[in-house]
Amino acid sequence: MTIDPAPPARDGGVMTFDEVLATIARIEATTLERWVARGWVRPRRRGRVYEFSAIDVARVQLVCSLRQDLTIEEDTLPVVLSLLDQIYALRRQSRLLSAAIEEQPAEVRARIAERVAVLADERQN
């Protein structure tokens, strides 16, 4: 899977529809319009103008890679995107949980580690 380099950010970190097309050369306007219509990419809309954040542009790059590099069919893509979104959400929650645990006193962290080890052992048996 090939990921294009991050696009240069404009003021406020947003890009227009045409700027996204200029940055990601391997996508056509009709294709991007279809992806937006299907909700695979969700740029903010101000009147008739789409504003793509850096995350939106990364999502366009991801969908390009899934469709073109991995040849995932359009009918299958919503399931793949949903699963990837769930993975990203779990990773984000895991980072937050880890940060909250790191803020605890050493003895609390030790008790948590011990309890995790016991639960992991119980679940393996």
Secondary structure, DSSP 8 states (H G I E B T S, - for coil): ----------GGG-B-HHHHHHHSTT--HHHHHHHHHTTSS--EEETTEEEB-HHHHHHHHHHHIIIIIS---TTTHHHHHHHHHHHHHHHHHHHHHHHHHHTS-HHHHHHHHHHHHHHHHHHH-
